[in-house]
């Protein structure tokens, strides 16, 4: 008979995130926010669980001298977690946080990146004093339900939106913002800093 083993709170999480179980999948909605997973206001961030799309080549960046290009995973990714999680660099790894997992995230549960195949970047860019949300495709275009949600959110929160469909990038928000994004995309300029 196989005994079902219980994961200890301080053991490495079996989901492959590289974090302690108590700070990852072992954190339940009824659990009080844990110190390692909180910041400023004390509200807990969501655990990434099995999601590691940010390391799988969907976000262009540079890690420890390695250029991470589209379709080229981080060399420190095992495909399920970060192999240098405890010693990962501050920039870009420690300062990166996806919009779904960030503290006080307004995104619904179904928008976890590995489920919807979209990485949401928040706080990366601003336009005329307004925060801009960026939807990065991680294997497929945003589904209509997701785009509708974000467009309604963009209008209600006054947060312009940049999103990807196929190889093209689009802006949603004030006409001047849409025009600026279209021009930058056509010229091949960075759409956000």
C-alpha positions as CSV (number, residue, x, y, z in Angstrom):
1,X,0.0,0.0,0.0
2,X,1.3,3.4,-0.9
3,X,1.0,6.0,1.8
4,X,0.1,9.5,0.7
5,X,2.9,11.7,2.0
6,X,2.1,15.1,3.3
7,X,4.3,18.0,2.2
8,X,5.9,19.8,5.1
9,X,5.2,23.6,5.4
10,X,9.0,24.3,5.1
11,X,9.6,21.8,2.3
12,X,10.1,22.9,-1.3
13,X,6.7,23.1,-3.0
14,X,5.9,20.0,-5.2
15,X,4.5,22.3,-7.9
16,X,8.1,23.1,-9.0
17,X,8.1,26.8,-8.2
18,X,11.2,26.5,-6.1
19,X,9.5,28.2,-3.1
20,X,8.6,26.8,0.3
21,X,5.2,25.0,0.3
22,X,3.8,27.4,2.9
23,X,4.5,30.4,0.6
24,X,3.2,28.7,-2.5
25,X,0.5,26.0,-3.0
26,X,0.2,25.4,0.8
27,X,-1.2,28.9,1.2
28,X,-5.0,28.7,1.5
29,X,-7.6,31.5,1.1
30,X,-8.3,31.2,4.8
31,X,-4.6,31.5,5.7
32,X,-3.5,34.8,7.1
33,X,-1.1,36.7,4.8
34,X,2.5,35.4,5.3
35,X,5.4,37.8,5.7
36,X,7.5,36.5,2.8
37,X,4.5,37.0,0.5
38,X,3.5,40.5,1.5
39,X,4.7,44.0,1.0
40,X,3.6,47.6,1.9
41,X,0.0,47.2,2.8
42,X,0.2,43.6,4.2
43,X,-2.0,42.0,1.5
44,X,-0.7,38.7,0.3
45,X,0.3,38.1,-3.3
46,X,-1.1,35.0,-5.2
47,X,1.3,32.0,-5.3
48,X,2.4,31.3,-8.9
49,X,1.7,27.6,-8.3
50,X,2.7,25.6,-11.4
51,X,2.9,28.7,-13.7
52,X,6.4,29.7,-14.9
53,X,5.5,31.3,-18.2
54,X,7.5,34.5,-17.4
55,X,10.7,32.3,-17.7
56,X,9.7,30.4,-20.8
57,X,10.6,32.8,-23.5
58,X,7.4,34.9,-23.8
59,X,8.9,38.1,-22.3
60,X,12.0,39.6,-23.9
61,X,14.6,40.4,-21.3
62,X,18.2,39.8,-20.2
63,X,19.2,37.6,-17.3
64,X,22.9,37.4,-16.1
65,X,24.2,38.3,-19.5
66,X,21.8,36.0,-21.4
67,X,19.4,37.5,-23.9
68,X,16.0,36.0,-23.5
69,X,14.2,36.3,-26.9
70,X,10.7,35.2,-27.9
71,X,10.6,31.4,-28.1
72,X,13.9,31.1,-26.2
73,X,13.4,30.2,-22.5
74,X,15.6,31.5,-19.8
75,X,18.7,29.2,-19.5
76,X,18.0,29.0,-15.7
77,X,14.5,27.6,-16.2
78,X,13.9,23.9,-15.8
79,X,10.7,24.2,-17.7
80,X,8.8,24.1,-14.5
81,X,10.7,26.4,-12.1
82,X,13.7,28.7,-11.7
83,X,16.9,26.7,-11.0
84,X,18.5,29.8,-9.4
85,X,15.4,31.1,-7.6
86,X,17.3,31.9,-4.3
87,X,20.1,33.7,-6.1
88,X,18.2,35.2,-9.0
89,X,19.2,38.7,-9.9
90,X,17.2,41.7,-8.8
91,X,16.8,43.0,-12.4
92,X,14.8,41.6,-14.1
93,X,13.8,38.6,-12.0
94,X,13.0,40.0,-8.5
95,X,11.4,43.2,-9.7
96,X,9.2,41.4,-12.2
97,X,5.8,40.5,-11.1
98,X,2.9,39.5,-13.3
99,X,-0.3,41.4,-12.9
100,X,-2.2,38.2,-12.0
101,X,0.0,37.4,-9.0
102,X,0.8,40.9,-7.7
103,X,-0.4,42.2,-4.4
104,X,-4.0,43.3,-4.5
105,X,-4.4,41.9,-8.0
106,X,-7.7,42.9,-9.6
107,X,-7.5,40.1,-12.1
108,X,-9.9,37.1,-11.8
109,X,-8.6,33.7,-10.9
110,X,-9.2,32.4,-14.5
111,X,-6.6,34.8,-15.8
112,X,-3.7,32.9,-14.3
113,X,-1.1,33.0,-17.1
114,X,-0.7,29.3,-17.6
115,X,-4.5,29.0,-17.9
116,X,-5.3,31.8,-20.2
117,X,-1.9,31.9,-22.0
118,X,-1.6,35.7,-21.4
119,X,1.0,37.4,-19.2
120,X,-0.4,40.7,-17.9
121,X,2.3,43.4,-17.1
122,X,1.1,46.2,-14.8
123,X,3.1,49.1,-13.6
124,X,5.6,48.9,-16.4
125,X,4.5,51.9,-18.3
126,X,2.5,55.0,-18.1
127,X,1.0,57.3,-20.7
128,X,0.1,60.9,-19.8
129,X,0.0,60.0,-16.1
130,X,-2.2,56.9,-16.6
131,X,-1.0,53.4,-15.8
132,X,-0.9,51.2,-18.9
133,X,-1.7,47.4,-18.8
134,X,0.1,45.2,-21.3
135,X,-1.1,41.8,-22.4
136,X,1.7,39.6,-23.7
137,X,0.7,36.5,-25.6
138,X,2.2,33.3,-24.2
139,X,1.1,30.8,-26.8
140,X,-2.2,32.2,-28.1
141,X,-4.0,35.4,-28.8
142,X,-6.2,36.8,-26.0
143,X,-9.6,35.1,-26.1
144,X,-12.6,37.4,-26.7
145,X,-13.8,37.0,-23.0
146,X,-10.4,38.2,-21.8
147,X,-10.2,41.1,-24.2
148,X,-13.8,42.2,-23.3
149,X,-12.9,42.1,-19.6
150,X,-9.8,44.2,-20.2
151,X,-11.4,46.7,-22.4
152,X,-14.2,47.3,-19.9
153,X,-11.6,47.6,-17.1
154,X,-9.6,50.0,-19.3
155,X,-12.6,52.3,-19.6
156,X,-13.8,52.1,-16.0
157,X,-10.3,52.5,-14.5
158,X,-8.8,54.9,-17.1
159,X,-6.0,52.5,-17.8
160,X,-5.0,52.3,-21.4
161,X,-4.2,48.8,-22.7
162,X,-1.6,47.4,-25.1
163,X,-2.3,43.9,-26.4
164,X,-1.0,41.5,-28.9
165,X,-2.8,39.5,-31.6
166,X,-0.7,37.4,-33.9
167,X,2.4,39.3,-34.6
168,X,0.7,42.7,-34.3
169,X,0.4,45.0,-31.3
170,X,-2.6,47.3,-30.6
171,X,-3.5,50.1,-28.2
172,X,-6.9,50.5,-26.6
173,X,-7.8,53.7,-24.8
174,X,-7.9,57.3,-25.9
175,X,-7.6,57.9,-29.7
176,X,-4.2,59.7,-29.2
177,X,-2.9,56.6,-27.3
178,X,-4.1,54.2,-29.9
179,X,-2.5,56.3,-32.6
180,X,0.8,56.6,-30.7
181,X,1.0,52.8,-30.2
182,X,0.1,52.2,-33.9
183,X,3.0,54.5,-35.0
184,X,5.5,52.9,-32.6
185,X,4.5,49.4,-33.7
186,X,4.8,50.3,-37.4
187,X,8.3,51.8,-36.8
188,X,9.4,48.8,-34.7
189,X,10.0,51.0,-31.6
190,X,9.5,49.7,-28.1
191,X,5.9,50.1,-27.0
192,X,6.7,50.5,-23.3
193,X,9.8,51.1,-21.2
